[in-house]
Structures are given as structure tokens and as C-alpha cells.
């Protein structure tokens, strides 16, 4: 994975290496509040997160929102209770070119050692892979 630094909702900067390569399987989830497909995917991601968060799974959401209030409202309304970072730059986000993100939702499943295992994994496929990795 490629490390980068971005702020949480309180403005505190975090490197994604604080979460990745630390012995947990991590889903790097690129999304935005204005993205219909992203918002439709949230219930599935939330169900999977709630099932596996205590078994070595973490999600780091990277928002491509342009307005902090929209980012915060979506997180609250959808009860997205995992780690969230954003530079509030929309498609000009630092992370977009680093990871070749040109459409969202976009996910990267990253193994415990920081190796990217799969791109754009969702729903049942994600849950099956986590069951295999976190047995």
C-alpha cells in the first residue's frame, strides 16, 4: 500500500499506516455522500463491519466530499461507525491518483501485512473473503 496523511473529522492528521499493516485486515473504502451507489452499499458494509470488527477487521473510509458538513451528515445518518478520513477536496483528493481511483465506490482489501489483496470487493464476496482470512 502507499501511505498518505489525511484529517479526521476533528482536523487531526492521520497516516493510513496507523491502521494498515498492523495485524488487521483493512478495507480502504473510497466514497462520498453525494454518490448514490456508495450510499446504497453502506448497509452491506455496516453489516460486515459489525460482524468482523472484533475479529481483526477494520474499515478506513476516505471521503471524496467537497463539504465537511455533507461528509459528517452522511456518517451520522448512516451510522458509519468506523474510521473516516478526508481532505475535503472531492476528486482532487490526494488519495485518488495514488490509488488510481476514477470512480466510486471503490474499495481495496488489504491483508494484515499491508499487501493489497483485491480491488472493488463488495457484499457477499467481501464477507466470504473475510471469513476465509479471519478464521
N, CA, C and O of each residue as an XYZ file, in Angstrom:
540
protein
N       0.840     -1.180      0.000
C       0.000      0.000      0.000
C       0.884      1.242      0.000
O       2.054      1.190      0.378
N       0.319      2.329     -0.419
C       1.022      3.617     -0.431
C       0.483      4.441      0.729
O      -0.724      4.650      0.844
N       1.381      4.905      1.585
C       0.964      5.680      2.747
C       0.620      7.113      2.345
O       1.226      7.678      1.435
N      -0.348      7.682      3.028
C      -0.671      9.100      2.869
C      -1.266      9.603      4.175
O      -1.628      8.817      5.050
N      -1.362     10.907      4.293
C      -1.869     11.529      5.504
C      -3.104     12.349      5.175
O      -3.141     13.077      4.183
N      -4.122     12.216      6.030
C      -5.371     12.923      5.824
C      -6.003     13.187      7.185
O      -5.682     12.515      8.165
N      -6.895     14.160      7.244
C      -7.506     14.553      8.519
C      -8.765     13.758      8.835
O      -9.499     13.333      7.943
N      -8.991     13.570     10.137
C     -10.261     13.021     10.588
C     -11.260     14.170     10.732
O     -10.948     15.305     10.373
N     -12.429     13.895     11.240
C     -13.470     14.924     11.316
C     -13.132     16.046     12.296
O     -13.725     17.123     12.231
N     -12.187     15.802     13.200
C     -11.750     16.838     14.137
C     -10.578     17.652     13.601
O     -10.097     18.569     14.266
N     -10.119     17.311     12.391
C      -8.999     18.020     11.791
C      -7.645     17.453     12.158
O      -6.620     17.987     11.733
N      -7.614     16.372     12.944
C      -6.354     15.740     13.329
C      -5.836     14.882     12.172
O      -6.573     14.072     11.609
N      -4.570     15.069     11.827
C      -3.976     14.317     10.728
C      -3.614     12.899     11.151
O      -3.120     12.665     12.254
N      -3.875     11.960     10.243
C      -3.534     10.552     10.457
C      -2.908     10.000      9.184
O      -3.331     10.333      8.077
N      -1.908      9.162      9.352
C      -1.372      8.397      8.218
C      -2.154      7.095      8.159
O      -2.518      6.539      9.196
N      -2.412      6.612      6.965
C      -3.159      5.351      6.905
C      -2.305      4.191      7.424
O      -2.837      3.129      7.747
N      -0.996      4.388      7.505
C      -0.134      3.356      8.081
C      -0.393      3.169      9.579
O       0.096      2.208     10.174
N      -1.152      4.070     10.188
C      -1.565      3.864     11.583
C      -2.537      2.691     11.681
O      -2.683      2.085     12.743
N      -3.197      2.377     10.578
C      -4.245      1.355     10.575
C      -3.876      0.139      9.728
O      -4.307     -0.976     10.023
N      -3.089      0.345      8.689
C      -2.761     -0.722      7.741
C      -1.396     -1.322      8.085
O      -0.462     -0.604      8.444
N      -1.296     -2.646      7.969
C      -0.043     -3.326      8.258
C       0.187     -3.525      9.747
O       1.317     -3.748     10.183
N      -0.869     -3.445     10.513
C      -0.780     -3.568     11.976
C      -1.455     -4.833     12.484
O      -1.848     -4.907     13.649
N      -1.592     -5.828     11.613
C      -2.159     -7.100     12.045
C      -3.655     -7.244     11.835
O      -4.237     -8.259     12.217
N      -4.294     -6.234     11.228
C      -5.722     -6.334     10.910
C      -5.898     -6.349      9.399
O      -5.083     -5.795      8.661
N      -6.966     -6.988      8.950
C      -7.378     -6.893      7.559
C      -8.147     -5.575      7.454
O      -9.052     -5.315      8.247
N      -7.784     -4.746      6.474
C      -8.375     -3.411      6.358
C      -9.047     -3.251      4.995
O      -8.494     -3.625      3.961
N     -10.246     -2.689      5.023
C     -10.923     -2.293      3.794
C     -10.756     -0.790      3.656
O     -11.283     -0.028      4.466
N     -10.030     -0.362      2.644
C      -9.906      1.058      2.320
C     -11.072      1.359      1.397
O     -11.143      0.847      0.280
N     -11.993      2.199      1.876
C     -13.258      2.442      1.184
C     -13.327      3.893      0.719
O     -13.446      4.805      1.537
N     -13.253      4.107     -0.584
C     -13.356      5.439     -1.178
C     -14.821      5.692     -1.516
O     -15.439      4.905     -2.233
N     -15.375      6.783     -1.005
C     -16.803      7.045     -1.125
C     -17.068      8.542     -1.032
O     -16.143      9.330     -0.833
N     -18.338      8.933     -1.175
C     -18.768     10.319     -0.962
C     -20.262     10.322     -0.656
O     -20.997      9.431     -1.081
N     -20.696     11.328      0.082
C     -22.108     11.415      0.466
C     -23.023     11.610     -0.736
O     -24.183     11.197     -0.711
N     -22.499     12.243     -1.795
C     -23.308     12.526     -2.988
C     -23.362     11.343     -3.961
O     -24.041     11.415     -4.985
N     -22.659     10.269     -3.649
C     -22.568      9.097     -4.531
C     -23.659      8.092     -4.173
O     -23.564      7.402     -3.159
N     -24.701      8.011     -5.012
C     -25.805      7.089     -4.771
C     -25.362      5.645     -4.579
O     -25.762      5.012     -3.602
N     -24.539      5.100     -5.492
C     -24.080      3.724     -5.301
C     -23.293      3.526     -3.996
O     -23.374      2.463     -3.382
N     -22.545      4.533     -3.579
C     -21.807      4.451     -2.308
C     -22.782      4.322     -1.144
O     -22.612      3.476     -0.266
N     -23.802      5.169     -1.151
C     -24.766      5.173     -0.055
C     -25.589      3.887     -0.036
O     -25.960      3.412      1.037
N     -25.881      3.318     -1.210
C     -26.621      2.050     -1.261
C     -25.774      0.897     -0.724
O     -26.321     -0.097     -0.247
N     -24.460      1.014     -0.793
C     -23.547     -0.036     -0.335
C     -23.360     -0.016      1.188
O     -22.944     -1.017      1.770
N     -23.664      1.114      1.834
C     -23.399      1.265      3.273
C     -24.059      0.191      4.140
O     -23.376     -0.358      5.004
N     -25.345     -0.146      3.967
C     -25.921     -1.179      4.848
C     -25.159     -2.506      4.802
O     -24.981     -3.155      5.833
N     -24.717     -2.904      3.628
C     -23.956     -4.141      3.482
C     -22.602     -4.019      4.197
O     -22.201     -4.919      4.935
N     -21.912     -2.914      3.973
C     -20.609     -2.707      4.615
C     -20.772     -2.663      6.135
O     -19.960     -3.231      6.867
N     -21.813     -1.993      6.603
C     -22.047     -1.885      8.042
C     -22.296     -3.259      8.653
O     -21.755     -3.576      9.712
N     -23.105     -4.069      7.994
C     -23.394     -5.426      8.483
C     -22.096     -6.237      8.581
O     -21.864     -6.928      9.572
N     -21.263     -6.148      7.560
C     -19.996     -6.885      7.543
C     -19.053     -6.342      8.616
O     -18.389     -7.114      9.308
N     -18.994     -5.024      8.756
C     -18.132     -4.427      9.773
C     -18.552     -4.876     11.174
O     -17.713     -5.274     11.982
N     -19.840     -4.811     11.452
C     -20.327     -5.203     12.771
C     -20.023     -6.672     13.068
O     -19.772     -7.033     14.217
N     -20.045     -7.509     12.051
C     -19.779     -8.940     12.228
C     -18.296     -9.237     12.451
O     -17.955    -10.142     13.212
N     -17.404     -8.476     11.787
C     -15.976     -8.823     11.797
C     -15.061     -7.842     12.536
O     -13.862     -8.099     12.651
N     -15.594     -6.733     13.034
C     -14.730     -5.719     13.660
C     -13.986     -6.245     14.885
O     -12.881     -5.785     15.174
N     -14.561     -7.184     15.597
C     -13.896     -7.747     16.780
C     -13.064     -8.985     16.447
O     -12.533     -9.643     17.341
N     -12.955     -9.294     15.162
C     -12.207    -10.482     14.732
C     -10.964    -10.105     13.919
O     -10.342    -10.968     13.300
N     -10.600     -8.802     13.919
C      -9.392     -8.394     13.206
C      -9.653     -7.655     11.911
O      -8.795     -7.640     11.029
N     -10.831     -7.036     11.776
C     -11.188     -6.299     10.569
C     -11.403     -4.830     10.895
O     -11.995     -4.490     11.919
N     -10.917     -3.965     10.018
C     -11.117     -2.522     10.172
C     -11.461     -1.923      8.819
O     -11.058     -2.438      7.776
N     -12.208     -0.832      8.850
C     -12.505     -0.076      7.637
C     -11.932      1.321      7.822
O     -12.086      1.933      8.879
N     -11.274      1.814      6.788
C     -10.838      3.208      6.746
C     -11.543      3.832      5.551
O     -11.204      3.555      4.401
N     -12.528      4.676      5.838
C     -13.280      5.355      4.794
C     -12.558      6.621      4.376
O     -12.134      7.414      5.216
N     -12.421      6.802      3.075
C     -11.803      8.013      2.519
C     -12.886      8.728      1.715
O     -13.292      8.270      0.647
N     -13.345      9.862      2.251
C     -14.438     10.581      1.616
C     -13.932     11.523      0.523
O     -12.939     12.231      0.694
N     -14.637     11.509     -0.590
C     -14.374     12.434     -1.695
C     -15.387     13.574     -1.687
O     -15.707     14.143     -2.730
N     -15.882     13.895     -0.508
C     -16.796     15.029     -0.384
C     -16.035     16.341     -0.507
O     -14.836     16.410     -0.236
N     -16.759     17.391     -0.926
C     -16.211     18.751     -1.010
C     -16.620     19.600      0.185
O     -16.022     20.643      0.446
N     -17.643     19.151      0.911
C     -18.165     19.919      2.048
C     -18.167     19.039      3.287
O     -18.759     17.960      3.303
N     -17.495     19.519      4.321
C     -17.377     18.741      5.547
C     -18.743     18.401      6.129
O     -18.951     17.289      6.616
N     -19.684     19.357      6.082
C     -20.999     19.097      6.680
C     -21.723     17.940      5.992
O     -22.438     17.186      6.651
N     -21.550     17.788      4.685
C     -22.172     16.668      3.963
C     -21.534     15.339      4.376
O     -22.220     14.334      4.565
N     -20.218     15.359      4.510
C     -19.463     14.185      4.954
C     -19.941     13.747      6.338
O     -20.230     12.571      6.555
N     -20.025     14.690      7.265
C     -20.433     14.396      8.636
C     -21.882     13.902      8.702
O     -22.186     12.953      9.425
N     -22.763     14.542      7.953
C     -24.184     14.170      7.965
C     -24.371     12.738      7.462
O     -25.120     11.970      8.065
N     -23.717     12.377      6.389
C     -23.841     11.016      5.849
C     -23.353      9.987      6.871
O     -23.990      8.951      7.066
N     -22.246     10.268      7.508
C     -21.692      9.341      8.511
C     -22.673      9.156      9.671
O     -22.895      8.037     10.131
N     -23.250     10.251     10.133
C     -24.196     10.196     11.246
C     -25.492      9.513     10.828
O     -25.966      8.603     11.509
N     -26.072      9.953      9.700
C     -27.346      9.405      9.230
C     -27.269      7.902      8.975
O     -28.224      7.175      9.250
N     -26.145      7.436      8.455
C     -25.982      6.017      8.100
C     -25.295      5.207      9.203
O     -25.061      4.009      9.042
N     -24.968      5.869     10.335
C     -24.298      5.207     11.463
C     -23.042      4.466     11.006
O     -22.846      3.290     11.314
N     -22.221      5.165     10.284
C     -20.967      4.603      9.755
C     -19.895      4.733     10.848
O     -19.153      5.715     10.899
N     -19.837      3.727     11.711
C     -19.058      3.811     12.945
C     -17.633      3.254     12.838
O     -17.127      2.633     13.773
N     -17.005      3.481     11.704
C     -15.612      3.077     11.522
C     -14.760      4.322     11.297
O     -15.257      5.444     11.389
N     -13.495      4.127     11.007
C     -12.546      5.229     10.833
C     -12.857      5.969      9.534
O     -13.114      5.350      8.501
N     -12.830      7.299      9.598
C     -13.085      8.116      8.418
C     -12.055      9.232      8.321
O     -11.727      9.885      9.311
N     -11.551      9.437      7.107
C     -10.592     10.500      6.820
C     -11.024     11.202      5.539
O     -11.683     10.605      4.687
N     -10.650     12.477      5.407
C     -10.927     13.215      4.174
C     -10.073     14.475      4.133
O      -9.744     15.051      5.170
N      -9.722     14.891      2.931
C      -9.072     16.194      2.778
C     -10.065     17.216      2.218
O      -9.694     18.350      1.914
N     -11.329     16.802      2.087
C     -12.439     17.671      1.632
C     -12.096     18.337      0.293
O     -12.350     19.525      0.093
N     -11.523     17.557     -0.606
C     -11.142     18.098     -1.914
C     -11.843     17.395     -3.069
O     -11.459     17.566     -4.226
N     -12.869     16.604     -2.761
C     -13.590     15.912     -3.823
C     -12.659     15.056     -4.671
O     -11.818     14.325     -4.146
N     -12.819     15.156     -5.995
C     -11.997     14.365     -6.920
C     -10.546     14.818     -6.941
O      -9.697     14.128     -7.505
N     -10.245     15.952     -6.344
C      -8.850     16.411     -6.252
C      -8.181     15.871     -4.992
O      -7.094     16.313     -4.622
N      -8.825     14.928     -4.346
C      -8.275     14.294     -3.153
C      -6.890     13.729     -3.452
O      -6.645     13.175     -4.524
N      -6.012     13.879     -2.504
C      -4.655     13.360     -2.593
C      -4.640     11.867     -2.902
O      -3.769     11.387     -3.628
N      -5.606     11.134     -2.351
C      -5.607      9.679     -2.471
C      -6.048      9.178     -3.842
O      -5.666      8.078     -4.240
N      -6.842      9.958     -4.574
C      -7.397      9.484     -5.853
C      -6.308      9.046     -6.841
O      -6.354      7.912     -7.316
N      -5.333      9.901     -7.168
C      -4.317      9.455     -8.124
C      -3.365      8.403     -7.559
O      -2.853      7.572     -8.309
N      -3.123      8.427     -6.260
C      -2.234      7.435     -5.642
C      -2.722      6.018     -5.855
O      -1.936      5.097     -6.077
N      -4.044      5.857     -5.783
C      -4.638      4.532     -5.892
C      -5.421      4.341     -7.190
O      -6.125      3.343     -7.347
N      -5.304      5.281     -8.112
C      -5.969      5.151     -9.399
C      -7.482      5.116     -9.287
O      -8.147      4.418    -10.053
N      -8.028      5.862     -8.342
C      -9.480      5.875     -8.141
C     -10.089      6.883     -9.110
O      -9.875      8.089     -8.988
N     -10.854      6.369    -10.076
C     -11.517      7.256    -11.034
C     -13.029      7.065    -11.045
O     -13.738      7.673    -11.846
N     -13.516      6.202    -10.135
C     -14.951      6.069     -9.911
C     -15.142      5.541     -8.491
O     -14.289      4.842     -7.945
N     -16.285      5.896     -7.912
C     -16.601      5.413     -6.572
C     -18.012      4.839     -6.582
O     -18.834      5.271     -7.391
N     -18.320      3.884     -5.714
C     -17.455      3.384     -4.667
C     -16.285      2.579     -5.220
O     -16.372      1.945     -6.272
N     -15.203      2.631     -4.480
C     -14.003      1.865     -4.812
C     -13.436      1.353     -3.495
O     -13.286      2.115     -2.539
N     -13.125      0.082     -3.448
C     -12.552     -0.481     -2.229
C     -11.251     -1.210     -2.541
O     -11.034     -1.702     -3.648
N     -10.403     -1.262     -1.532
C      -9.185     -2.060     -1.577
C      -9.162     -2.907     -0.320
O      -9.233     -2.367      0.783
N      -9.064     -4.210     -0.458
C      -8.938     -5.091      0.685
C      -7.454     -5.339      0.908
O      -6.745     -5.810      0.019
N      -7.000     -5.013      2.113
C      -5.569     -5.055      2.422
C      -5.332     -6.037      3.552
O      -5.981     -5.970      4.596
N      -4.389     -6.959      3.332
C      -4.096     -8.012      4.295
C      -3.395     -7.455      5.536
O      -3.007     -6.287      5.579
N      -3.244     -8.310      6.531
C      -2.670     -7.927      7.819
C      -1.274     -7.328      7.697
O      -0.867     -6.517      8.529
N      -0.545     -7.725      6.665
C       0.833     -7.235      6.491
C       0.931     -6.005      5.584
O       2.028     -5.505      5.333
N      -0.212     -5.517      5.093
C      -0.201     -4.335      4.235
C      -0.236     -4.636      2.743
O      -0.136     -3.720      1.927
N      -0.377     -5.901      2.379
C      -0.455     -6.299      0.979
C      -1.882     -6.096      0.456
O      -2.844     -6.564      1.065
N      -2.009     -5.402     -0.668
C      -3.326     -5.238     -1.277
C      -3.736     -6.561     -1.906
O      -3.055     -7.083     -2.789
N      -4.862     -7.095     -1.438
C      -5.341     -8.396     -1.905
C      -6.307     -8.283     -3.072
O      -6.244     -9.069     -4.017
N      -7.198     -7.306     -3.004
C      -8.250     -7.220     -4.015
C      -8.801     -5.807     -4.105
O      -8.834     -5.074     -3.117
N      -9.229     -5.438     -5.295
C      -9.820     -4.129     -5.554
C     -11.302     -4.313     -5.894
O     -11.683     -5.281     -6.552
N     -12.121     -3.382     -5.440
C     -13.560     -3.382     -5.725
C     -14.234     -4.686     -5.326
O     -14.840     -5.380     -6.142
N     -14.106     -4.987     -4.054
C     -14.751     -6.162     -3.471
C     -15.881     -5.658     -2.566
O     -15.672     -4.781     -1.728
N     -17.068     -6.217     -2.746
C     -18.260     -5.745     -2.043
C     -19.119     -6.926     -1.615
O     -18.920     -8.051     -2.074
N     -20.070     -6.661     -0.736
C     -21.138     -7.583     -0.385
C     -20.701     -8.982     -0.018
O     -19.778     -9.172      0.774
N     -21.381     -9.970     -0.608
C     -21.128    -11.375     -0.278
C     -19.692    -11.779     -0.573
O     -19.107    -12.578      0.158
N     -19.120    -11.228     -1.644
C     -17.737    -11.557     -1.985
C     -16.791    -11.082     -0.874
O     -15.882    -11.811     -0.478
N     -17.007     -9.870     -0.377
C     -16.203     -9.340      0.724
C     -16.381    -10.185      1.977
O     -15.404    -10.544      2.635
N     -17.621    -10.497      2.302
C     -17.875    -11.286      3.501
C     -17.227    -12.666      3.421
O     -16.677    -13.153      4.408
N     -17.291    -13.294      2.250
C     -16.663    -14.599      2.065
C     -15.153    -14.540      2.216
O     -14.551    -15.421      2.829
N     -14.546    -13.513      1.663
C     -13.096    -13.356      1.762
C     -12.680    -13.097      3.213
O     -11.666    -13.628      3.667
N     -13.447    -12.292      3.940
C     -13.134    -12.045      5.354
C     -13.270    -13.315      6.180
O     -12.453    -13.572      7.065
N     -14.306    -14.116      5.896
C     -14.482    -15.379      6.613
C     -13.257    -16.271      6.417
O     -12.817    -16.955      7.341
N     -12.723    -16.252      5.213
C     -11.527    -17.061      4.888
C     -10.286    -16.490      5.587
O      -9.494    -17.246      6.151
N     -10.114    -15.179      5.554
C      -8.909    -14.546      6.110
C      -8.899    -14.488      7.634
O      -7.832    -14.508      8.247
N     -10.075    -14.415      8.248
C     -10.153    -14.207      9.699
C     -10.655    -15.421     10.461
O     -11.202    -15.291     11.556
N     -10.469    -16.593      9.886
C     -10.964    -17.807     10.557
C     -10.154    -18.140     11.790
O     -10.437    -19.128     12.468
